[in-house]
Amino acid sequence: MGCMKGSIKEGNIKDAVLSVLQQQIILASTAKSFQKANEKTFMPVIEKLACETQILRKLIEKIKITKMALWENYHSGSISRESYQSDNRKLDEQAASYEAKAAELNEQVQKLQSEIGIEDTFIERFGGLAGINELTQDIVDEFVKAIYVYAYDRIEISFNYSDHYAKELARARAGV
């Protein structure tokens, strides 16, 4: 790749960076709206799944108590060894089933929480720039990774939060 012939004014680069930053700020604001809408949609579902998980945990605790009582009955001679083993095996299978279901519900909760985008750095950082009209060195240092000048009419700006930008752009396009 050779050097660019000619020159470009610093003011033009600053204007381009500011313009692109302002677009990212708008996207962050839109993404925040999507995030809030998702939160309203998903939070009741998350709460329901968490409640179901809690019920399963209580059932598992009851099984543990039942198993201890079963052991005491066997140890005291109230039930036979075969009956103890059969009932104990059934309780173990039931507890394992509850554990698997609780793990599945937990996974669903985590997936929904990631869809909401809790703690999204992109939204937080760019949202804090709302209303900027001029570029400062601090803003450039925090948000701009690199600026590439290819020709008089082509500038490429690489941002520190570009992964978040791409994710939110995909969400906005998908209407999520």
C-alpha positions as a printed NumPy array, in Angstrom:
array([[  0.   ,   0.   ,   0.   ],
       [  1.511,   3.309,  -1.04 ],
       [  1.256,   6.707,   0.558],
       [ -1.606,   9.014,  -0.275],
       [ -0.753,  11.801,  -2.653],
       [ -2.096,  15.163,  -1.665],
       [ -3.369,  16.272,   1.702],
       [ -6.454,  16.418,   3.801],
       [ -7.209,  19.101,   6.327],
       [ -7.263,  18.224,  10.005],
       [-10.636,  19.946,  10.325],
       [-12.143,  17.601,   7.726],
       [-10.91 ,  14.574,   9.682],
       [-12.288,  16.014,  12.932],
       [-15.639,  16.712,  11.265],
       [-15.784,  13.155,   9.919],
       [-14.921,  11.64 ,  13.317],
       [-17.477,  13.842,  15.077],
       [-20.153,  12.959,  12.521],
       [-19.55 ,   9.227,  12.886],
       [-19.467,   9.525,  16.684],
       [-22.821,  11.322,  16.581],
       [-24.235,   8.468,  14.475],
       [-22.973,   5.974,  17.04 ],
       [-24.609,   8.025,  19.813],
       [-27.927,   7.834,  17.953],
       [-27.484,   4.085,  17.541],
       [-26.714,   3.732,  21.257],
       [-29.911,   5.628,  22.049],
       [-31.92 ,   3.388,  19.715],
       [-30.259,   0.308,  21.211],
       [-31.197,   1.527,  24.688],
       [-34.828,   1.77 ,  23.569],
       [-34.659,  -1.797,  22.234],
       [-33.013,  -2.867,  25.461],
       [-35.805,  -1.342,  27.556],
       [-38.466,  -2.941,  25.354],
       [-36.729,  -6.314,  25.672],
       [-36.502,  -5.825,  29.41 ],
       [-40.265,  -5.208,  29.644],
       [-40.901,  -8.296,  27.54 ],
       [-38.388, -10.646,  29.13 ],
       [-38.405,  -9.67 ,  32.82 ],
       [-41.77 , -11.303,  33.608],
       [-40.569, -14.46 ,  31.86 ],
       [-37.264, -14.359,  33.761],
       [-39.119, -13.915,  37.059],
       [-41.427, -16.847,  36.245],
       [-38.46 , -19.087,  35.366],
       [-36.67 , -18.056,  38.563],
       [-39.791, -18.898,  40.577],
       [-40.047, -22.31 ,  38.9  ],
       [-36.376, -22.935,  39.671],
       [-36.959, -22.027,  43.306],
       [-39.89 , -24.472,  43.481],
       [-37.683, -27.215,  42.026],
       [-34.968, -26.465,  44.604],
       [-37.546, -26.785,  47.396],
       [-38.734, -30.105,  45.965],
       [-35.132, -31.345,  45.902],
       [-34.772, -30.355,  49.562],
       [-37.971, -32.266,  50.388],
       [-36.563, -35.313,  48.63 ],
       [-33.431, -35.09 ,  50.783],
       [-35.576, -34.983,  53.914],
       [-37.676, -37.89 ,  52.642],
       [-34.521, -39.879,  51.95 ],
       [-33.297, -39.297,  55.502],
       [-36.651, -40.481,  56.874],
       [-36.492, -43.47 ,  54.542],
       [-33.026, -44.319,  55.86 ],
       [-34.238, -44.033,  59.452],
       [-37.188, -46.344,  58.672],
       [-34.841, -48.879,  57.111],
       [-32.333, -48.598,  59.937],
       [-35.079, -49.082,  62.55 ],
       [-36.382, -52.121,  60.676],
       [-39.734, -50.56 ,  59.688],
       [-39.115, -51.307,  56.009],
       [-37.213, -54.011,  54.177],
       [-33.888, -53.556,  52.441],
       [-35.531, -54.078,  49.025],
       [-38.219, -51.51 ,  49.761],
       [-35.583, -49.042,  50.981],
       [-33.429, -49.533,  47.885],
       [-36.389, -49.258,  45.519],
       [-37.774, -46.102,  47.153],
       [-34.29 , -44.569,  47.454],
       [-33.608, -45.187,  43.745],
       [-36.949, -43.574,  42.787],
       [-36.171, -40.552,  44.94 ],
       [-32.694, -40.251,  43.38 ],
       [-34.201, -40.375,  39.886],
       [-36.784, -37.76 ,  40.8  ],
       [-34.115, -35.481,  42.329],
       [-31.931, -35.882,  39.235],
       [-34.897, -34.981,  37.04 ],
       [-35.564, -31.869,  39.121],
       [-31.863, -30.912,  38.995],
       [-31.826, -31.255,  35.197],
       [-34.97 , -29.156,  34.852],
       [-33.566, -26.488,  37.211],
       [-30.335, -26.356,  35.172],
       [-32.366, -25.995,  31.97 ],
       [-34.411, -23.162,  33.468],
       [-31.222, -21.47 ,  34.677],
       [-29.805, -21.644,  31.164],
       [-32.984, -20.057,  29.773],
       [-32.727, -17.241,  32.33 ],
       [-29.108, -16.56 ,  31.359],
       [-30.003, -16.521,  27.661],
       [-32.847, -14.064,  28.241],
       [-30.637, -11.848,  30.397],
       [-28.056, -11.719,  27.613],
       [-30.822, -10.794,  25.149],
       [-31.775,  -7.89 ,  27.367],
       [-28.152,  -6.759,  27.185],
       [-27.655,  -6.051,  30.864],
       [-24.42 ,  -4.099,  31.442],
       [-23.86 ,  -3.207,  27.799],
       [-20.749,  -1.036,  27.633],
       [-21.526,   0.281,  24.153],
       [-24.881,   1.744,  25.192],
       [-23.525,   3.105,  28.444],
       [-20.426,   4.777,  27.008],
       [-21.871,   6.214,  23.781],
       [-25.127,   7.166,  25.501],
       [-23.095,   9.369,  27.823],
       [-21.96 ,  11.466,  24.854],
       [-25.45 ,  12.625,  23.852],
       [-25.437,  16.18 ,  22.57 ],
       [-21.712,  16.563,  21.851],
       [-20.9  ,  19.195,  19.264],
       [-17.147,  19.193,  19.384],
       [-14.374,  16.673,  19.601],
       [-12.003,  16.669,  22.552],
       [ -8.809,  14.709,  23.034],
       [-10.394,  12.739,  25.894],
       [-13.276,  11.636,  23.643],
       [-10.902,  10.611,  20.867],
       [ -8.665,   8.714,  23.323],
       [-11.573,   6.768,  24.785],
       [-13.594,   5.987,  21.669],
       [-11.288,   6.035,  18.635],
       [ -8.867,   3.176,  18.136],
       [ -7.451,   4.391,  14.8  ],
       [ -8.137,   6.7  ,  11.859],
       [ -7.056,   5.623,   8.384],
       [ -6.877,   8.128,   5.554],
       [ -6.881,   6.367,   2.178],
       [ -7.65 ,   9.171,  -0.199],
       [ -9.032,  12.673,  -0.122],
       [-12.583,  11.343,  -0.01 ],
       [-12.1  ,   8.146,   2.026],
       [-11.494,   7.967,   5.769],
       [-11.904,   4.849,   7.895],
       [-12.48 ,   5.202,  11.632],
       [-11.963,   2.247,  13.937],
       [-13.684,   2.482,  17.321],
       [-12.802,   0.834,  20.614],
       [-16.387,  -0.389,  20.978],
       [-16.847,  -1.658,  17.42 ],
       [-17.955,  -5.161,  18.509],
       [-20.761,  -3.634,  20.547],
       [-21.645,  -1.366,  17.647],
       [-21.951,  -4.305,  15.267],
       [-24.051,  -6.263,  17.77 ],
       [-26.448,  -3.369,  18.348],
       [-26.656,  -2.625,  14.628],
       [-27.602,  -6.267,  14.005],
       [-30.229,  -6.064,  16.765],
       [-31.653,  -2.856,  15.317],
       [-31.846,  -4.352,  11.833],
       [-33.479,  -7.529,  13.156],
       [-35.977,  -5.5  ,  15.15 ],
       [-35.024,  -7.291,  18.38 ]])
